């Protein structure tokens, strides 16, 4: 887990662990996961930029719940 975990938020770390430890119950869930991974695999510059932006915000792990709440609230 530590070798592949590049997550910068608590939610990302938890989701990665969940994906590794809990297998989806049906083939449709497998295909969805595979499609998501394939889509992100080609976006290395995007991932690097997100990692850089997260590192600039804080050296510690970001609180995923705070990020989610900020994104869910309407912009003023």
C-alpha positions in Angstrom: 0.0 0.0 0.0 2.8 2.4 0.9 4.5 1.9 -2.5 1.4 2.9 -4.5 -0.2 5.4 -2.2 0.4 8.9 -3.6 -2.8 10.3 -2.1 -2.6 13.7 -0.5 -6.0 13.6 1.3 -7.5 11.3 3.9 -10.4 10.5 1.6 -8.1 9.5 -1.2 -6.1 7.2 1.1 -9.2 5.6 2.4 -10.6 5.0 -1.1 -7.4 3.5 -2.3 -7.3 1.1 0.7 -10.9 0.3 0.1 -10.3 -0.5 -3.5 -7.4 -2.8 -2.6 -9.0 -4.6 0.3 -12.7 -4.8 -0.7 -13.4 -6.5 -4.0 -16.5 -5.3 -5.9 -19.4 -7.7 -5.9 -20.2 -7.6 -9.6 -18.4 -7.4 -12.9 -20.0 -3.9 -13.6 -18.2 -2.5 -10.7 -14.9 -4.0 -11.9 -15.4 -2.4 -15.4 -16.2 1.0 -13.8 -13.0 0.9 -11.7 -11.0 -0.2 -14.7 -12.4 2.7 -16.8 -11.6 5.2 -14.1 -8.0 3.9 -13.7 -7.5 4.0 -17.5 -8.7 7.5 -17.7 -6.4 8.8 -15.0 -3.4 6.8 -16.2 -3.0 9.0 -19.2 -3.3 12.2 -17.2 0.2 12.2 -15.6 0.6 16.0 -15.9 -2.8 16.6 -14.3 -1.9 14.3 -11.4 1.5 15.9 -11.0 -0.2 19.4 -10.9 -2.7 18.3 -8.3 0.0 16.8 -6.2 2.0 20.0 -6.4 -1.0 22.2 -5.6 -1.8 20.0 -2.6 1.8 20.1 -1.4 1.8 23.9 -1.6 -1.3 24.1 0.5 0.0 21.9 3.3 2.8 19.4 4.0 0.5 17.3 6.0 -2.3 15.1 4.6 -5.4 17.2 3.6 -8.7 16.6 5.3 -10.9 15.2 2.5 -14.1 16.0 4.4 -13.2 19.7 4.5 -12.4 19.7 0.7 -15.7 18.0 -0.1 -17.6 20.5 2.0 -15.9 23.4 0.3 -16.6 22.0 -3.1 -20.3 21.3 -2.2 -21.0 24.9 -1.0 -22.3 27.4 -3.5 -19.9 30.1 -4.7 -20.7 33.6 -3.5 
